[in-house]
Amino acid sequence: MHNHPSGDPTPSGADMRMTRELVDIAKPLGIAIHDHIIVGRDGHASFRSLGLIEG
């Protein structure tokens, strides 16, 4: 979880790349990344809800 000081919780390209890297690194270690949530003044974005992380 992290925030976007701009207020827009839309995931950036960097957010998506970093999350994919974390998922790829964690998987062989038996660690599941359940979600990545971005909080902004205008609400929040859940990678799981957006279909960017598989469950």
N, C-alpha and C positions, 0 to 999 in steps of 0.2 A: 504494500500500500504506500502511496505517496500522494502529494498534492501538486497541483498546477497553479502557481501563484497568479497566472493570467485569469483564472476563474473558469476557463474552458476545460472540462474534464476529458475531452476527446483524446484518445491515445495517439501519440506522435509516432513517427517512424522509428525513432530511437527507443521509445517505450516498447514497441512491438519486437524490435531486434533483441533488446536486452532480455525481455521475457522469454523469447524463443531460446536464447542462449542458456538462460537459467534452467529452463525445462530440459533442454538437451544434456546439460551437465549433471543435473540432479537425478535424472532417470536411471542411469547405470548404478547409481549409489543407493537406489531404492527409495529415493525421496520424491514425493509427489508434490507438485506445485498446484494447489487447488484453485487459486484465483490471483489476479493482480487487479487491485482497485485503485482508481485515480479519483481523488476528491478535488473539486473546484467550487468556486462560489456558485456556479450555475448547476450544481448537482454532483453526481458521481458516474463513473463508468466502470463496469465489471467486465474483465476480459472473458470470463466464463459466459456471462449473459450475452456478450457480443459474439460468441462462438470463436474467440481467438485462443482459448485454452480448452482442450477436450477433456471431458469428464468421464 
